[in-house]
Amino acid sequence: VCGNRGCAEKYLSVSAITERFGLSDWQQFVQRCKNEHESHEGETVAKELSTLIINIVNNYDCEAVIIGHEGALLPKTFFDSVNKQVNSRILARSVKNVSIIPSSLSEKIHQLNGASIVFFQLFAGFFKL
């Protein structure tokens, strides 16, 4: 992951990862990340994701990065690896620690998105009370 436009999508999207490793779906990748004997794909992706996050943290001085959608389904060991790599390589590593964590909303996001549309339209004046 080089930081060029489109690079993250090319290497770190769900479709790119599953295609690159010849997997049928995202769940298969998640399962491989959970299995220590098949985690080399997970370590490869963790290293690439770490490089992307390091660029973001160095440019925007983040304290935390929250991974959502399908990425939130990855196991704790994956996030531990990314945290370790990021915090050992960011520019401010001697003065700060960045948390890379899965979103806690991953399974509820569709309901929250639907509710937010209703509230947006209510507050925008589309509905009269």
Secondary structure, DSSP 8 states (H G I E B T S, - for coil): --SSTTHHHHHHSHHHHHHHTT-SSHHHHHHHHHSGGGTHHHHHHHHHHHHHHHHHHHHH--SEEEE-GGGGGS-HHHHHHHHHHHHHHSTTTTT---EEEE-TTTTTHHHHHHHHHHHHHHHTTSS--
